[in-house]
Amino acid sequence: MNRSDILGAALGLIDGQRQADYGPVEDNFRRISVGVNLIAEEAMRTHGRVTKEHYALIMIWTKVARLLETIDHADSWVDICGYAALGGEMATKEQGDGQAD
């Protein structure tokens, strides 16, 4: 697959199914940015930086923001569960070994 093939595949998604699933990109990115800003602000206040656990929250929020457009998109619900499990595992693992992130 060359760069033109890759760009063509991406264009097909962003102008096709992704737009159908998540609505206009401007609306979707606006919703996502609201949550990302809140998470980043709290991360800086509480940890001085965005940690990998905060990034899990950002990915969860991205999926929530997409579900606000298409609440029956099963893949986003599944992804939220996956990101929550990964973030929770990272957050609680470090409690047991005495290391903070």
C-alpha positions in Angstrom: 0.0 0.0 0.0 1.5 3.3 -1.0 0.8 6.8 0.4 -1.8 7.5 -2.2 -3.7 4.3 -1.3 -3.4 5.2 2.4 -4.7 8.7 1.8 -7.5 7.4 -0.4 -8.6 5.0 2.3 -8.5 7.7 4.9 -10.5 10.0 2.7 -13.1 7.3 2.2 -13.5 7.0 5.9 -13.6 10.7 6.9 -16.0 11.6 4.1 -18.0 8.4 4.5 -18.7 6.1 7.4 -16.9 8.2 10.1 -18.9 11.3 9.2 -22.1 9.2 9.2 -21.2 7.8 12.6 -19.9 10.9 14.4 -21.5 13.8 12.5 -19.7 16.9 11.2 -16.0 17.0 12.2 -16.3 20.5 13.7 -19.0 19.4 16.1 -17.2 16.2 17.0 -13.9 17.8 17.6 -15.5 20.7 19.6 -17.2 18.1 22.0 -13.9 16.2 22.3 -11.9 19.3 23.0 -14.2 20.4 25.9 -13.5 17.1 27.8 -9.8 17.0 26.9 -9.3 20.5 28.2 -11.0 19.6 31.5 -9.0 16.4 31.9 -5.7 18.2 31.1 -6.5 21.1 33.5 -7.2 18.7 36.3 -4.2 16.6 35.4 -1.9 19.6 35.6 -3.5 20.7 38.9 -3.3 17.3 40.6 -0.2 15.7 39.0 1.7 18.5 37.2 1.3 16.8 33.9 -1.0 14.5 31.9 -0.3 10.9 32.9 -1.0 7.7 31.0 -4.1 7.2 33.2 -5.3 10.7 32.2 -4.7 9.7 28.6 -7.1 6.7 29.2 -9.7 9.2 30.4 -9.1 11.3 27.3 -9.7 8.3 25.1 -12.9 7.4 27.1 -14.1 11.0 26.7 -13.4 10.8 22.9 -15.7 7.8 22.7 -18.3 9.5 24.9 -18.3 12.6 22.7 -18.8 10.4 19.7 -21.7 8.6 21.4 -23.4 11.9 21.9 -23.8 12.0 18.1 -24.7 8.3 17.6 -25.6 6.7 20.9 -26.2 3.3 19.4 -22.7 2.9 18.0 -21.8 -0.4 19.7 -18.1 -0.2 18.9 -17.7 3.0 21.0 -19.4 1.4 24.0 -17.0 -1.5 23.7 -14.0 0.8 23.3 -15.0 2.7 26.5 -14.9 -0.6 28.4 -11.5 -1.4 27.0 -10.0 2.0 27.8 -11.5 1.9 31.3 -10.1 -1.5 32.0 -6.6 -0.5 30.8 -6.7 2.8 32.7 -7.9 1.2 35.9 -5.3 -1.5 35.6 -2.5 1.0 35.3 -3.9 3.2 38.1 -4.3 0.4 40.6 -1.2 -1.5 39.7 1.0 1.4 40.8 -0.8 1.6 44.1 0.5 -1.8 45.0 4.2 -1.2 44.0 4.6 2.1 45.7 5.5 4.0 42.5 3.6 7.0 41.4 3.3 8.1 37.8 
